[in-house]
Amino acid sequence: MATSIRLPDDIEKRLDALARLTGRTKAFYIREMIAEKIDDMEDYYLAAHRSEKIRQGKEKVVSAEEVREALGLQD
């Protein structure tokens, strides 16, 4: 999938220099950066989304005790 982004000039220059010095493409480094960061972003934004649904009363909250009881794991 082709995607276009605009980078600030300083970031573009750093990326150009990195690619030139290492012989790799800018696309390689952009893919690496995205792959490295996407897990953290998913965790953060999905948690924020879930928290908002809980605040709005659209998601049910269950205590650990209720989960243990439902699974038959009482002490």
Phi, psi and omega in degrees: 000127177273136180223141178248141175221153173257129179251147173301151184306318182295322178291317178302317180295318179296318179295317177302313181296316179300313180297315181297315183289332184258347181079011176260167180274158174298323179300322178303310182292324177296316177298318179299316181297317180294313181300322181289328188261340190296325179301314180297318182293319177299313180303312183295306186289326176290323176294318178297319179297315180296319179299319179296319178296323177295315178300325181279355181078018181265354179232140179271141176253134181237134180284161177299323179298317178296323179293313178302317180296315181296329181267001179070035183250025179296148180287000000 
